[in-house]
């Protein structure tokens, strides 16, 4: 049985300051993403490969024009 959302080890950006931020948690071989202001709301789940590809894209500036 997968862990409940509150049981995950959630991480939020240090610059969030209680704003509308995403939260990210590892869950086995996946990464779970949710809304920090809606902890019981919907979540998105990605493989670690997909997550790392996204993070690499952010670091390389692929989304700077969004």
N, CA, C and O atoms as a GROMACS GRO file, in nm:
protein
  264
    1UNK      N    1   0.085  -0.119   0.000
    1UNK     CA    2   0.000   0.000   0.000
    1UNK      C    3   0.089   0.125   0.000
    1UNK      O    4   0.180   0.136   0.083
    2UNK      N    5   0.064   0.220  -0.093
    2UNK     CA    6   0.146   0.341  -0.099
    2UNK      C    7   0.125   0.427   0.025
    2UNK      O    8   0.019   0.420   0.088
    3UNK      N    9   0.225   0.508   0.063
    3UNK     CA   10   0.208   0.594   0.180
    3UNK      C   11   0.104   0.702   0.156
    3UNK      O   12   0.079   0.742   0.042
    4UNK      N   13   0.044   0.747   0.264
    4UNK     CA   14  -0.050   0.858   0.256
    4UNK      C   15   0.029   0.985   0.224
    4UNK      O   16   0.149   0.992   0.252
    5UNK      N   17  -0.035   1.084   0.166
    5UNK     CA   18   0.034   1.207   0.127
    5UNK      C   19   0.106   1.273   0.244
    5UNK      O   20   0.217   1.323   0.226
    6UNK      N   21   0.046   1.274   0.362
    6UNK     CA   22   0.107   1.335   0.478
    6UNK      C   23   0.227   1.260   0.529
    6UNK      O   24   0.307   1.316   0.605
    7UNK      N   25   0.243   1.134   0.490
    7UNK     CA   26   0.355   1.052   0.536
    7UNK      C   27   0.478   1.067   0.448
    7UNK      O   28   0.585   1.018   0.484
    8UNK      N   29   0.466   1.134   0.335
    8UNK     CA   30   0.580   1.151   0.245
    8UNK      C   31   0.677   1.255   0.300
    8UNK      O   32   0.637   1.343   0.377
    9UNK      N   33   0.802   1.246   0.260
    9UNK     CA   34   0.905   1.341   0.302
    9UNK      C   35   0.906   1.458   0.203
    9UNK      O   36   0.989   1.463   0.112
   10UNK      N   37   0.813   1.551   0.221
   10UNK     CA   38   0.794   1.662   0.129
   10UNK      C   39   0.906   1.764   0.140
   10UNK      O   40   0.959   1.789   0.249
   11UNK      N   41   0.943   1.824   0.026
   11UNK     CA   42   1.042   1.931   0.019
   11UNK      C   43   0.978   2.049  -0.053
   11UNK      O   44   0.910   2.032  -0.154
   12UNK      N   45   1.001   2.169   0.001
   12UNK     CA   46   0.952   2.292  -0.059
   12UNK      C   47   1.071   2.387  -0.072
   12UNK      O   48   1.158   2.389   0.014
   13UNK      N   49   1.076   2.464  -0.179
   13UNK     CA   50   1.186   2.556  -0.201
   13UNK      C   51   1.201   2.653  -0.084
   13UNK      O   52   1.102   2.700  -0.027
   14UNK      N   53   1.325   2.683  -0.048
   14UNK     CA   54   1.353   2.774   0.062
   14UNK      C   55   1.294   2.913   0.036
   14UNK      O   56   1.260   2.984   0.131
   15UNK      N   57   1.282   2.952  -0.089
   15UNK     CA   58   1.230   3.084  -0.124
   15UNK      C   59   1.077   3.090  -0.124
   15UNK      O   60   1.020   3.194  -0.156
   16UNK      N   61   1.012   2.982  -0.089
   16UNK     CA   62   0.866   2.976  -0.094
   16UNK      C   63   0.802   3.076   0.003
   16UNK      O   64   0.707   3.145  -0.036
   17UNK      N   65   0.849   3.085   0.125
   17UNK     CA   66   0.795   3.177   0.226
   17UNK      C   67   0.645   3.167   0.244
   17UNK      O   68   0.577   3.269   0.260
   18UNK      N   69   0.591   3.046   0.240
   18UNK     CA   70   0.449   3.026   0.264
   18UNK      C   71   0.360   3.063   0.147
   18UNK      O   72   0.238   3.065   0.161
   19UNK      N   73   0.418   3.091   0.032
   19UNK     CA   74   0.340   3.127  -0.085
   19UNK      C   75   0.282   3.006  -0.155
   19UNK      O   76   0.285   2.895  -0.102
   20UNK      N   77   0.230   3.026  -0.272
   20UNK     CA   78   0.175   2.918  -0.353
   20UNK      C   79   0.290   2.848  -0.424
   20UNK      O   80   0.332   2.889  -0.532
   21UNK      N   81   0.340   2.744  -0.362
   21UNK     CA   82   0.457   2.674  -0.414
   21UNK      C   83   0.427   2.526  -0.438
   21UNK      O   84   0.330   2.471  -0.385
   22UNK      N   85   0.510   2.466  -0.517
   22UNK     CA   86   0.498   2.322  -0.532
   22UNK      C   87   0.578   2.256  -0.421
   22UNK      O   88   0.672   2.314  -0.366
   23UNK      N   89   0.540   2.134  -0.389
   23UNK     CA   90   0.617   2.052  -0.297
   23UNK      C   91   0.650   1.922  -0.368
   23UNK      O   92   0.572   1.875  -0.450
   24UNK      N   93   0.762   1.866  -0.336
   24UNK     CA   94   0.814   1.749  -0.407
   24UNK      C   95   0.855   1.645  -0.303
   24UNK      O   96   0.913   1.679  -0.200
   25UNK      N   97   0.825   1.518  -0.331
   25UNK     CA   98   0.864   1.411  -0.240
   25UNK      C   99   0.908   1.288  -0.318
   25UNK      O  100   0.846   1.253  -0.419
   26UNK      N  101   1.014   1.222  -0.273
   26UNK     CA  102   1.051   1.095  -0.333
   26UNK      C  103   0.955   0.987  -0.284
   26UNK      O  104   0.913   0.987  -0.168
   27UNK      N  105   0.921   0.896  -0.372
   27UNK     CA  106   0.835   0.782  -0.334
   27UNK      C  107   0.882   0.662  -0.415
   27UNK      O  108   0.837   0.640  -0.527
   28UNK      N  109   0.972   0.584  -0.357
   28UNK     CA  110   1.026   0.469  -0.429
   28UNK      C  111   1.102   0.515  -0.551
   28UNK      O  112   1.193   0.598  -0.541
   29UNK      N  113   1.066   0.461  -0.667
   29UNK     CA  114   1.135   0.500  -0.791
   29UNK      C  115   1.062   0.613  -0.863
   29UNK      O  116   1.084   0.635  -0.983
   30UNK      N  117   0.978   0.684  -0.791
   30UNK     CA  118   0.902   0.795  -0.848
   30UNK      C  119   0.923   0.922  -0.768
   30UNK      O  120   0.976   0.919  -0.656
   31UNK      N  121   0.881   1.035  -0.826
   31UNK     CA  122   0.881   1.165  -0.758
   31UNK      C  123   0.737   1.216  -0.763
   31UNK      O  124   0.674   1.217  -0.869
   32UNK      N  125   0.687   1.259  -0.648
   32UNK     CA  126   0.549   1.306  -0.637
   32UNK      C  127   0.552   1.459  -0.620
   32UNK      O  128   0.634   1.512  -0.545
   33UNK      N  129   0.464   1.528  -0.691
   33UNK     CA  130   0.458   1.674  -0.686
   33UNK      C  131   0.316   1.715  -0.647
   33UNK      O  132   0.218   1.662  -0.698
   34UNK      N  133   0.308   1.810  -0.554
   34UNK     CA  134   0.178   1.860  -0.511
   34UNK      C  135   0.184   2.009  -0.482
   34UNK      O  136   0.290   2.071  -0.494
   35UNK      N  137   0.071   2.065  -0.444
   35UNK     CA  138   0.056   2.208  -0.414
   35UNK      C  139   0.070   2.228  -0.263
   35UNK      O  140  -0.002   2.166  -0.186
   36UNK      N  141   0.162   2.314  -0.221
   36UNK     CA  142   0.185   2.336  -0.078
   36UNK      C  143   0.063   2.396  -0.008
   36UNK      O  144   0.045   2.375   0.112
   37UNK      N  145  -0.020   2.471  -0.080
   37UNK     CA  146  -0.139   2.531  -0.018
   37UNK      C  147  -0.259   2.438  -0.017
   37UNK      O  148  -0.361   2.468   0.044
   38UNK      N  149  -0.248   2.324  -0.084
   38UNK     CA  150  -0.358   2.228  -0.090
   38UNK      C  151  -0.300   2.088  -0.063
   38UNK      O  152  -0.293   2.006  -0.154
   39UNK      N  153  -0.260   2.061   0.062
   39UNK     CA  154  -0.190   1.937   0.092
   39UNK      C  155  -0.271   1.810   0.066
   39UNK      O  156  -0.213   1.703   0.048
   40UNK      N  157  -0.403   1.820   0.064
   40UNK     CA  158  -0.486   1.702   0.036
   40UNK      C  159  -0.533   1.698  -0.109
   40UNK      O  160  -0.612   1.612  -0.147
   41UNK      N  161  -0.484   1.792  -0.189
   41UNK     CA  162  -0.528   1.804  -0.327
   41UNK      C  163  -0.462   1.704  -0.420
   41UNK      O  164  -0.393   1.612  -0.374
   42UNK      N  165  -0.483   1.721  -0.548
   42UNK     CA  166  -0.428   1.628  -0.646
   42UNK      C  167  -0.276   1.632  -0.649
   42UNK      O  168  -0.215   1.732  -0.612
   43UNK      N  169  -0.217   1.523  -0.693
   43UNK     CA  170  -0.072   1.515  -0.708
   43UNK      C  171  -0.037   1.465  -0.847
   43UNK      O  172  -0.119   1.402  -0.914
   44UNK      N  173   0.083   1.493  -0.888
   44UNK     CA  174   0.138   1.441  -1.013
   44UNK      C  175   0.252   1.348  -0.976
   44UNK      O  176   0.326   1.375  -0.881
   45UNK      N  177   0.266   1.239  -1.049
   45UNK     CA  178   0.372   1.142  -1.022
   45UNK      C  179   0.454   1.122  -1.148
   45UNK      O  180   0.400   1.098  -1.256
   46UNK      N  181   0.586   1.131  -1.132
   46UNK     CA  182   0.679   1.113  -1.243
   46UNK      C  183   0.786   1.013  -1.205
   46UNK      O  184   0.816   0.994  -1.087
   47UNK      N  185   0.843   0.948  -1.305
   47UNK     CA  186   0.957   0.861  -1.278
   47UNK      C  187   1.075   0.949  -1.242
   47UNK      O  188   1.075   1.069  -1.272
   48UNK      N  189   1.174   0.893  -1.178
   48UNK     CA  190   1.293   0.972  -1.144
   48UNK      C  191   1.365   1.019  -1.271
   48UNK      O  192   1.424   1.127  -1.272
   49UNK      N  193   1.360   0.939  -1.376
   49UNK     CA  194   1.420   0.979  -1.504
   49UNK      C  195   1.352   1.103  -1.559
   49UNK      O  196   1.418   1.196  -1.603
   50UNK      N  197   1.218   1.105  -1.556
   50UNK     CA  198   1.143   1.222  -1.603
   50UNK      C  199   1.175   1.344  -1.517
   50UNK      O  200   1.194   1.454  -1.569
   51UNK      N  201   1.180   1.325  -1.385
   51UNK     CA  202   1.208   1.435  -1.294
   51UNK      C  203   1.346   1.494  -1.321
   51UNK      O  204   1.362   1.616  -1.329
   52UNK      N  205   1.447   1.406  -1.335
   52UNK     CA  206   1.582   1.455  -1.360
   52UNK      C  207   1.592   1.527  -1.495
   52UNK      O  208   1.666   1.624  -1.508
   53UNK      N  209   1.518   1.481  -1.595
   53UNK     CA  210   1.517   1.548  -1.725
   53UNK      C  211   1.458   1.689  -1.710
   53UNK      O  212   1.507   1.784  -1.770
   54UNK      N  213   1.352   1.702  -1.630
   54UNK     CA  214   1.291   1.833  -1.606
   54UNK      C  215   1.388   1.925  -1.532
   54UNK      O  216   1.407   2.039  -1.574
   55UNK      N  217   1.448   1.877  -1.425
   55UNK     CA  218   1.542   1.958  -1.347
   55UNK      C  219   1.660   2.001  -1.434
   55UNK      O  220   1.704   2.116  -1.426
   56UNK      N  221   1.712   1.910  -1.514
   56UNK     CA  222   1.821   1.946  -1.606
   56UNK      C  223   1.778   2.055  -1.703
   56UNK      O  224   1.855   2.147  -1.732
   57UNK      N  225   1.656   2.045  -1.753
   57UNK     CA  226   1.603   2.148  -1.844
   57UNK      C  227   1.592   2.283  -1.777
   57UNK      O  228   1.622   2.386  -1.838
   58UNK      N  229   1.549   2.285  -1.650
   58UNK     CA  230   1.542   2.411  -1.575
   58UNK      C  231   1.682   2.470  -1.561
   58UNK      O  232   1.703   2.589  -1.585
   59UNK      N  233   1.777   2.387  -1.523
   59UNK     CA  234   1.915   2.435  -1.504
   59UNK      C  235   1.976   2.488  -1.633
   59UNK      O  236   2.058   2.579  -1.630
   60UNK      N  237   1.936   2.430  -1.745
   60UNK     CA  238   1.992   2.471  -1.875
   60UNK      C  239   1.917   2.590  -1.936
   60UNK      O  240   1.955   2.640  -2.042
   61UNK      N  241   1.811   2.636  -1.869
   61UNK     CA  242   1.738   2.752  -1.917
   61UNK      C  243   1.630   2.720  -2.019
   61UNK      O  244   1.579   2.811  -2.085
   62UNK      N  245   1.594   2.593  -2.033
   62UNK     CA  246   1.493   2.554  -2.133
   62UNK      C  247   1.357   2.619  -2.110
   62UNK      O  248   1.277   2.627  -2.204
   63UNK      N  249   1.329   2.666  -1.990
   63UNK     CA  250   1.196   2.721  -1.957
   63UNK      C  251   1.203   2.870  -1.926
   63UNK      O  252   1.106   2.927  -1.876
   64UNK      N  253   1.314   2.934  -1.953
   64UNK     CA  254   1.330   3.075  -1.918
   64UNK      C  255   1.230   3.166  -1.991
   64UNK      O  256   1.200   3.275  -1.943
   65UNK      N  257   1.181   3.124  -2.105
   65UNK     CA  258   1.087   3.209  -2.180
   65UNK      C  259   0.940   3.177  -2.150
   65UNK      O  260   0.850   3.229  -2.216
   66UNK      N  261   0.917   3.092  -2.052
   66UNK     CA  262   0.778   3.054  -2.017
   66UNK      C  263   0.722   3.151  -1.916
   66UNK      O  264   0.607   3.136  -1.873
   0.00000   0.00000   0.00000
